[in-house]
Amino acid sequence: GYPVEKIKNVENVVYLRRGQLMVKSDAILAILFDLGGIYRFSYVLYLIPTFIRNKMYDFIAKNRYSLFGKRETCKLSVFDQSQEE
């Protein structure tokens, strides 16, 4: 039910959390926090000012293939069939 017009032309990560729209580094940190476990420690990165975090986000987004490589498929397996048996 969120108005798509608000995010239609956004060219970065967008995360809708409890009715609040988050983009760039705020979205990434909220996603990591919501994943739980060790990812919750990422919350400490909120101490870094937003404009600095977003500069880091932009740098990583621009250079992601040279930093992490490019694959045809996702490296993570969501469902491991070996655990089914």
N, C-alpha and C positions, 0 to 999 in steps of 0.2 A: 503494500500500500504506500510505499515511499514514492514521491514524485520523481520520475525518471528525468525530467527536465533539469533537475539540479545537478545531475552527474553525467548527463549525455555527452558533453565534450571534454570530460576529464580524461587525461592521458596518463594517469598513474594509479596506483593501488587505491581502492576505495573500500571502506569497511563500515557497514551500518551496524552499530552496536547500541541496543536499547534505545532506538530512535534517534541516536546521535550519529551524524555522518562524519567519518574520519578519513583523512587522506595522508599520503606520503608517510613520514616517519611515525606520526601518531597512529595511523592505521596499522603499521607493522608492529609497533610495540603493543597495541591493544590485542592484535591477533596472537602474538607470542604469549602475552599474559593469559589470554583465554584458553590457550592450549594446555596450560597448567604445567605441573612438574617443574623441571629445571628452568623452563622457559620463563617462569614467573620472575626469575632474577633479572630479566631484561627491564623490569620496572625501574630499576635504578638509573637507566638511561634517560628517564624523564628529567633528571637533574641537569642534563645538557640542554641549553636553550634551543627552542624549536628551530630557529633559523639555521643554527649549526647542524642539527640533526637532519634537516631537510637538504642542506648542502651535501651532507654525506649520502643521503638517500639518492639525490640526483646523480652524484658521482658513480655510485654503485649501479644505478639503473642504466646509465649511459655506457658503462664499461662491463656489464654483467657477463657478456660472452667471453671477453678476454680474461676476466677474473675467474669465472667458474666453468667455462666451456659451453658448448652447445650440444644438445642431445636430441635425437628424434622422438624419444619417449621420456616420460617422467622416471627419474631414478628411484623414487620411493614406491614401494609396493604397499598399497592400501590394504590389500587382503592377501594373506599368506595361506595358500591352500594346504600346506604341510601341517598346519596346526589343527586342521579340521578333523584329522583321523584320530 
